[in-house]
Amino acid sequence: MTVRPVRIYPDPVLKQIAKAVGAVDDDARAVAQDLLDTMRSHERCVGLAANQIGVMRRCVVVDVTATRRRSRAAG
């Protein structure tokens, strides 16, 4: 489990244009896992983009399974 520091506005890296992920290889999978680990370590966080952890790739994770809105709709 790798929890990375989260970049916060006005960090200049958040204004840069990220590159496409390209091939889904071990490196891309590792970034996705770091995103999940980092997102889950922050209470009430439902999404995180790769540039927010300093990785300049177009990758994002989203998990709304625990949100109240989702619970009402399922329920």
C-alpha atoms as an extended CHARMM CRD file, in Angstrom:
* protein
*
        75  EXT
         1         1  MET       CA              0.0000000000        0.0000000000        0.0000000000  PROA      1               0.0000000000
         2         2  THR       CA              1.4900000000        3.3020000000       -1.1090000000  PROA      2               0.0000000000
         3         3  VAL       CA             -0.1790000000        6.4740000000        0.0770000000  PROA      3               0.0000000000
         4         4  ARG       CA              1.2780000000        9.4700000000       -1.7280000000  PROA      4               0.0000000000
         5         5  PRO       CA              1.0830000000       13.1280000000       -0.7180000000  PROA      5               0.0000000000
         6         6  VAL       CA             -1.8350000000       14.9460000000       -2.3490000000  PROA      6               0.0000000000
         7         7  ARG       CA             -1.0910000000       18.1520000000       -4.2540000000  PROA      7               0.0000000000
         8         8  ILE       CA             -3.3770000000       21.0390000000       -3.3640000000  PROA      8               0.0000000000
         9         9  TYR       CA             -4.2430000000       24.1280000000       -5.4060000000  PROA      9               0.0000000000
        10        10  PRO       CA             -2.3890000000       26.3630000000       -6.2740000000  PROA      10              0.0000000000
        11        11  ASP       CA              0.3510000000       23.7510000000       -6.8010000000  PROA      11              0.0000000000
        12        12  PRO       CA              1.6050000000       24.4560000000      -10.3570000000  PROA      12              0.0000000000
        13        13  VAL       CA              1.5640000000       20.7620000000      -11.3070000000  PROA      13              0.0000000000
        14        14  LEU       CA             -2.2480000000       20.8800000000      -11.1800000000  PROA      14              0.0000000000
        15        15  LYS       CA             -2.2610000000       23.3620000000      -14.0660000000  PROA      15              0.0000000000
        16        16  GLN       CA             -0.0680000000       21.2510000000      -16.3470000000  PROA      16              0.0000000000
        17        17  ILE       CA             -1.4890000000       19.1110000000      -19.1430000000  PROA      17              0.0000000000
        18        18  ALA       CA             -1.1060000000       15.4160000000      -18.3870000000  PROA      18              0.0000000000
        19        19  LYS       CA             -0.0680000000       12.8430000000      -20.9880000000  PROA      19              0.0000000000
        20        20  ALA       CA             -2.1920000000        9.8980000000      -22.0840000000  PROA      20              0.0000000000
        21        21  VAL       CA             -1.6850000000        6.6820000000      -20.1530000000  PROA      21              0.0000000000
        22        22  GLY       CA             -0.8780000000        4.7040000000      -23.2860000000  PROA      22              0.0000000000
        23        23  ALA       CA             -0.4210000000        0.9930000000      -22.7390000000  PROA      23              0.0000000000
        24        24  VAL       CA             -1.8940000000       -0.4890000000      -19.5860000000  PROA      24              0.0000000000
        25        25  ASP       CA              1.2780000000       -2.0290000000      -18.2380000000  PROA      25              0.0000000000
        26        26  ASP       CA              2.6670000000       -2.6940000000      -14.7540000000  PROA      26              0.0000000000
        27        27  ASP       CA              3.5850000000        0.9790000000      -14.3440000000  PROA      27              0.0000000000
        28        28  ALA       CA              0.0370000000        2.1170000000      -15.1680000000  PROA      28              0.0000000000
        29        29  ARG       CA             -1.3930000000       -0.4810000000      -12.7950000000  PROA      29              0.0000000000
        30        30  ALA       CA              0.9540000000        0.7070000000      -10.0240000000  PROA      30              0.0000000000
        31        31  VAL       CA             -0.2060000000        4.3140000000      -10.5020000000  PROA      31              0.0000000000
        32        32  ALA       CA             -3.8420000000        3.1800000000      -10.3590000000  PROA      32              0.0000000000
        33        33  GLN       CA             -3.1710000000        1.2350000000       -7.1550000000  PROA      33              0.0000000000
        34        34  ASP       CA             -1.3970000000        4.2280000000       -5.5950000000  PROA      34              0.0000000000
        35        35  LEU       CA             -4.3980000000        6.3800000000       -6.5210000000  PROA      35              0.0000000000
        36        36  LEU       CA             -6.7780000000        3.9190000000       -4.8550000000  PROA      36              0.0000000000
        37        37  ASP       CA             -4.6060000000        3.6180000000       -1.7380000000  PROA      37              0.0000000000
        38        38  THR       CA             -4.2380000000        7.3840000000       -1.4400000000  PROA      38              0.0000000000
        39        39  MET       CA             -7.9460000000        8.0490000000       -2.0610000000  PROA      39              0.0000000000
        40        40  ARG       CA             -9.0250000000        5.4630000000        0.5060000000  PROA      40              0.0000000000
        41        41  SER       CA             -6.6760000000        6.9010000000        3.1270000000  PROA      41              0.0000000000
        42        42  HSD       CA             -8.5970000000       10.2080000000        3.0720000000  PROA      42              0.0000000000
        43        43  GLU       CA            -11.9830000000       10.0520000000        4.7560000000  PROA      43              0.0000000000
        44        44  ARG       CA            -14.9060000000       11.0490000000        2.5060000000  PROA      44              0.0000000000
        45        45  CYS       CA            -12.7410000000       11.2350000000       -0.6200000000  PROA      45              0.0000000000
        46        46  VAL       CA            -14.5940000000        9.8390000000       -3.6470000000  PROA      46              0.0000000000
        47        47  GLY       CA            -12.1380000000       10.5670000000       -6.4570000000  PROA      47              0.0000000000
        48        48  LEU       CA             -8.5460000000       11.4030000000       -7.2140000000  PROA      48              0.0000000000
        49        49  ALA       CA             -6.6130000000       12.2050000000      -10.3940000000  PROA      49              0.0000000000
        50        50  ALA       CA             -3.0370000000       11.1460000000      -11.0580000000  PROA      50              0.0000000000
        51        51  ASN       CA             -1.7430000000       14.7140000000      -11.2490000000  PROA      51              0.0000000000
        52        52  GLN       CA             -2.9630000000       15.2150000000       -7.6720000000  PROA      52              0.0000000000
        53        53  ILE       CA             -0.2990000000       12.7180000000       -6.5630000000  PROA      53              0.0000000000
        54        54  GLY       CA              2.3320000000       14.1850000000       -8.8760000000  PROA      54              0.0000000000
        55        55  VAL       CA              1.9590000000       11.7230000000      -11.7730000000  PROA      55              0.0000000000
        56        56  MET       CA              1.4010000000       13.5150000000      -15.0640000000  PROA      56              0.0000000000
        57        57  ARG       CA             -0.8380000000       10.9100000000      -16.7090000000  PROA      57              0.0000000000
        58        58  ARG       CA             -4.5630000000       11.1160000000      -17.5640000000  PROA      58              0.0000000000
        59        59  CYS       CA             -5.8000000000        8.6770000000      -14.9820000000  PROA      59              0.0000000000
        60        60  VAL       CA             -8.5310000000        9.0220000000      -12.3630000000  PROA      60              0.0000000000
        61        61  VAL       CA            -10.1780000000        6.7760000000       -9.7760000000  PROA      61              0.0000000000
        62        62  VAL       CA            -13.7140000000        7.2300000000       -8.4360000000  PROA      62              0.0000000000
        63        63  ASP       CA            -15.5320000000        5.2840000000       -5.7260000000  PROA      63              0.0000000000
        64        64  VAL       CA            -19.0440000000        6.3910000000       -4.7750000000  PROA      64              0.0000000000
        65        65  THR       CA            -20.1650000000        3.1430000000       -3.1610000000  PROA      65              0.0000000000
        66        66  ALA       CA            -20.2180000000        4.6670000000        0.3440000000  PROA      66              0.0000000000
        67        67  THR       CA            -21.9070000000        7.9590000000       -0.4950000000  PROA      67              0.0000000000
        68        68  ARG       CA            -25.3150000000        8.7570000000        0.9450000000  PROA      68              0.0000000000
        69        69  ARG       CA            -26.8110000000        9.5210000000       -2.4650000000  PROA      69              0.0000000000
        70        70  ARG       CA            -25.7220000000        6.1460000000       -3.8210000000  PROA      70              0.0000000000
        71        71  SER       CA            -27.0420000000        4.3740000000       -0.6870000000  PROA      71              0.0000000000
        72        72  ARG       CA            -30.5050000000        5.9610000000       -1.0730000000  PROA      72              0.0000000000
        73        73  ALA       CA            -30.6740000000        4.9790000000       -4.7420000000  PROA      73              0.0000000000
        74        74  ALA       CA            -29.7190000000        1.3900000000       -3.9880000000  PROA      74              0.0000000000
        75        75  GLY       CA            -31.9570000000        1.1250000000       -1.1350000000  PROA      75              0.0000000000
